[in-house]
Amino acid sequence: MALTAAHRAVVLGGSMAGLLAARVLSDAYAEVLVVDRDRLADVSGPRRGVPHGRHAHGLVARGQQILEEHFPGLTDDLAAVGAEPGDFGHACHWYFNGRRIAPADTGLISVPAGRPALEEQVRLRVQGIPNVRFLEEHDILGLRTTSDRTRVTGARVQARRTGSEPEEIEADLVVDTTGRGSRTPVWLEEMGYARPEEERVEIDLAYTTRHYRIDRDPLGDAQAIIPAATPEHPRGGLFYRLPGDGDIYELSLTGILGDHPPTDPEGFDAFMRSLPIPHLYEAVAHAEPVDDPVMFRYPASVWRHYERLGRFPDGLLVMGDAVCSFNPVYAQGMTVAALESLALRRQLTCLRRPQPSAFFKEVAELIKAPWELAAGSDLGYAGVAGRRTLKVRMANAYVTRLQAAAEHDPELSAAFIRVAGLIDPPQALMRPRLLLRVLRASRAARRTQEPAPRRQARAAAAPH
């Protein structure tokens, strides 16, 4: 059975990257078809196809800006379901090595929505676009191509019901947004093309998450409490209230290099107590757990370098985690997918069917800074394998000092939040004004840490 249509785009995968791709493609194609193996309509909780959906998620500042651009009023819609926005510099209480960075006015909007709530609101917006259609509960079998395999002409799918037959869907453009498990490298090899080179950073990370019912608000003026993992204290966490669920709070603990938060309640509590701040344990010590801890493992960050391929079939693009999957503790994935949607829009203004080489080169430029930020930070952990260039070592040492100095300096806090939020590039932290503030704070910290006799001797020797 063949489904045919002129000027159709097919999106493989209905997660955030797929929804954003569909939004952009709807402006250029007569029909956009989103194919997913899950049920999508009327789904409000975690989906099977997003196994990390029940764990803590964050949408950093640049992602919020792009989503609001694509879907005007989305932030208000999220507020209406309980995700009340706030300023990142005040709403999120960030702790590094047990010290909270100073509150700061950043002007950047934080939306405390878990992944299911955020995805649901975006999906509702996309479903409301007249020329977008969803093909739910269908497995993706492969690609449809011309006889010489130089162009992709559609996809082969099959309904997930007994007795169903494979179907072929014709398309002018196919976009793979199926995530880390993308089959595009395999399909390319089957078609006679090379697989993309993969850059990997093995981190052996795990999230373990539990939910609690708390009848008193333990957050105070915070949206979230985030003791971030660092090489000095490699265990981390994130605690916030789920939007729309009244008194239900989500607590995710993280551990790297096999030091994973346990899934038994006693081990989970012990891991929580080992964090450098007591806030999370104090918040849930007398709370009612509503489920058992559940773990999600993330073995490695992976960047598939499609931009390096010399040959690639026309009519096919790849986006989101299918191109680059980041260590989730840095909350970059959804925002990078949003940045890629802008790249897709720019390419579509030039050609109705974007050229893969031009698209992948632009996407690689967008990925470069967040990848260096995340992969470079991960290389700060002694057990993570990888080449530590002088640039990486200096950057990690400097950021550690900046985070310590930011405890008493809102300007440094704001600068850090802008970089973490993918508003500014990492090198923005090296601006002369910020360098000077970090150096002054470091000198002051060293003076206060000197033994008293040494400080007194140095003071006595100073000219009067």
Order of alpha helices (4+ residues) and beta strands (2+ residues): beta-beta-alpha-beta-alpha-alpha-beta-alpha-beta-beta-beta-alpha-beta-beta-beta-beta-beta-alpha-beta-beta-beta-beta-alpha-alpha-beta-beta-beta-beta-alpha-alpha-alpha-alpha-alpha-alpha
